[in-house]
Amino acid sequence: MENNKTIVKDVELPFFEGFYNSSYDSLSDWALEDELEYYTKECHKDITIDDLDFNFKSFSHDIVEIFTDIFKDNVPSWVEKVENPELDSPKFYNFRTDKIYATVTLKDNWREQIAEFVKTNSNWLEKRIKQDWTSRSGFDSWIHNDIGTFMENVYEAEPRYISIIMQYAMELENEGEDMYEWMTEHTIEEFEMNNCANEYVILTKDEKESNDNETTNDNV
């Protein structure tokens, strides 16, 4: 039997709010403050917050993995797999925040399923596409804002359009929920069940003092 599954790479996973000034960022801030209190009060160390570091690389990797797992459990019926998530962070946070890109495998009959979804929700989709993707002052849209051309790009499995149609389907499936808030809450809840943000905090002062002592001893 011919395999008609479609694999789409570099699909942005919607509903990820990023790390900058976000609820995820608050976890790291809280962990640093908590560890500072522990070291100064319990361990009687003479340190400041500048003597602590946070392993963001490891922390962000774990958050992305958890977010993706929860996302996979809530995808539309035409999505078979979501794999290989990768975090894309801007060099500067002036214009955008972090994004997660993944490889999405669509089921054999994904076009037929999406066509049925569009037929059922055509009025909502037409208004929403026009609202979201019409250029205006301060926003230049690179997405077609008419439902016909928009859906042509979906059926051609263009990654950006696959991302958006997934977003719309998940919003309609969870009508009344703020999906950004819902995904963030569930990601943090799952993270805290299996991890502790404090584990990512590193006391750098001890490392620096240890290295300084080794250098001094070598020179004696």
C-alpha positions in Angstrom: 0.0 0.0 0.0 1.3 3.4 -0.9 2.2 5.6 2.0 0.5 9.0 1.6 1.6 10.5 4.8 3.0 14.0 4.5 6.0 15.1 6.6 6.3 18.9 7.1 9.5 20.3 8.6 10.0 23.6 10.4 6.5 24.0 11.6 6.1 26.5 14.4 4.2 25.2 17.4 1.5 27.7 18.3 0.7 28.8 21.9 4.3 29.0 23.1 4.8 32.3 24.9 8.6 32.2 24.9 10.9 32.8 27.8 11.5 36.5 27.9 9.3 38.2 30.6 7.1 35.1 30.7 5.8 32.6 33.3 8.8 30.4 32.4 11.1 33.3 33.1 9.5 33.7 36.5 10.5 30.2 37.4 14.2 31.0 36.9 13.8 34.3 38.9 12.1 32.5 41.7 14.8 29.7 41.8 17.6 32.2 41.9 16.1 34.2 44.8 15.2 31.0 46.7 18.8 29.6 46.3 20.3 32.9 47.4 18.2 32.8 50.5 19.3 29.2 51.1 23.0 29.9 50.7 23.0 33.1 52.8 20.8 31.9 55.6 21.3 28.2 55.8 24.9 27.9 54.5 26.0 31.3 55.9 27.7 32.2 52.6 28.6 35.8 51.9 27.2 36.0 48.4 24.9 38.1 46.2 22.6 37.2 43.3 25.5 37.9 41.0 27.3 34.9 42.4 24.6 32.6 41.1 24.0 31.5 37.5 21.1 29.7 35.9 21.6 26.8 33.5 19.1 28.2 30.9 20.2 25.8 28.2 19.2 22.7 30.2 16.1 24.4 31.6 14.8 25.6 28.3 15.4 22.1 26.7 13.3 20.5 29.4 10.5 23.1 29.1 10.4 22.6 25.3 10.2 18.8 25.6 7.3 19.1 28.1 5.5 21.7 26.0 5.8 19.5 22.9 4.5 16.5 24.7 1.4 18.3 25.9 1.0 19.9 22.5 1.1 16.4 20.9 -1.8 15.3 23.1 -4.0 18.1 21.9 -3.3 18.2 18.1 -6.1 18.0 15.5 -7.1 14.6 14.3 -5.3 15.0 11.0 -1.9 15.2 12.7 -0.1 11.9 13.3 3.2 12.9 14.9 5.0 15.9 16.2 8.8 15.3 16.5 12.2 16.8 16.9 11.3 20.1 18.6 13.9 22.8 18.5 14.0 26.1 20.3 14.7 29.2 18.1 15.8 32.2 20.3 16.4 35.6 18.9 19.7 37.3 19.4 17.8 40.3 20.9 14.3 40.3 22.2 13.4 43.7 20.5 11.0 42.3 18.0 10.0 38.8 18.9 10.4 36.1 21.5 11.4 32.4 21.4 9.7 30.0 19.1 9.5 26.2 18.9 9.8 24.5 15.5 9.1 20.8 15.0 8.6 18.2 12.3 4.9 17.4 11.8 3.7 14.2 10.2 0.2 14.4 8.7 -2.1 11.4 8.3 -2.9 9.8 4.9 -6.2 11.6 4.5 -5.2 14.9 6.1 -6.5 17.0 3.2 -9.9 15.4 3.4 -10.1 15.9 7.1 -9.0 19.5 6.9 -11.5 20.1 4.0 -14.3 18.8 6.3 -13.0 21.0 9.1 -13.1 24.1 6.8 -16.6 23.2 5.6 -17.9 23.0 9.1 -16.2 26.3 10.2 -16.0 28.3 7.0 -17.6 31.5 8.4 -15.4 31.6 11.5 -12.3 30.8 9.5 -13.0 33.4 6.8 -13.4 36.2 9.4 -10.4 35.0 11.5 -8.1 34.7 8.5 -9.1 38.2 7.3 -8.7 39.6 10.8 -5.3 38.0 11.5 -3.5 38.4 8.2 -4.6 41.8 6.7 -1.7 44.2 6.7 -2.1 47.4 8.7 -0.1 50.1 10.3 2.9 48.5 12.1 2.1 45.0 10.7 3.1 43.7 7.2 1.4 40.4 6.6 3.2 37.6 4.6 0.2 35.4 4.9 -2.7 35.4 2.5 -5.8 36.9 4.1 -8.5 35.3 1.8 -9.6 31.9 2.8 -9.3 30.5 -0.8 -5.6 31.3 -1.3 -4.9 30.6 2.4 -6.3 27.0 2.0 -4.3 26.5 -1.2 -1.2 27.0 0.8 -2.4 24.7 3.6 -3.1 21.9 1.0 0.4 22.4 -0.4 1.7 21.7 3.1 3.4 25.1 3.5 4.9 25.0 7.1 3.6 28.4 8.2 0.1 27.7 7.0 0.1 24.2 8.6 1.0 25.9 11.9 -1.8 28.4 11.6 -4.5 25.8 10.7 -3.4 23.7 13.7 -3.7 26.8 15.9 -7.2 27.5 14.6 -8.4 23.9 15.0 -7.1 23.7 18.6 -8.7 27.0 19.5 -12.1 25.8 18.1 -11.7 22.5 19.9 -11.1 24.3 23.1 -13.4 27.2 22.6 -13.5 29.5 25.6 -9.9 28.7 26.7 -7.0 31.0 26.3 -4.7 28.4 24.7 -1.5 30.4 25.4 -2.5 30.5 29.1 -3.7 26.9 29.0 -0.5 25.5 27.5 1.7 27.5 29.8 -0.1 26.4 32.9 -0.1 22.7 31.9 3.6 22.9 30.9 4.6 24.4 34.2 2.4 22.0 36.2 4.0 19.1 34.4 7.5 20.5 34.8 7.0 21.0 38.6 5.8 17.5 39.0 9.0 16.1 37.7 11.6 18.8 38.1 12.7 21.6 40.5 13.8 24.9 39.0 16.4 25.2 41.9 18.3 22.3 40.3 19.3 24.6 37.4 20.9 27.2 39.7 24.7 27.2 39.9 26.8 28.8 42.6 29.6 30.4 40.5 31.4 32.1 43.4 32.7 28.8 44.8 33.9 27.8 41.4 35.7 31.1 41.0 37.3 30.9 44.4 38.3 27.3 43.8 40.0 28.3 40.5 41.7 31.3 42.1 43.1 29.0 44.9 44.4 26.5 42.4 46.1 29.3 40.5 47.7 30.6 43.7 48.9 27.2 44.7 50.4 26.6 41.3 52.4 29.8 41.6 53.8 29.0 45.0 
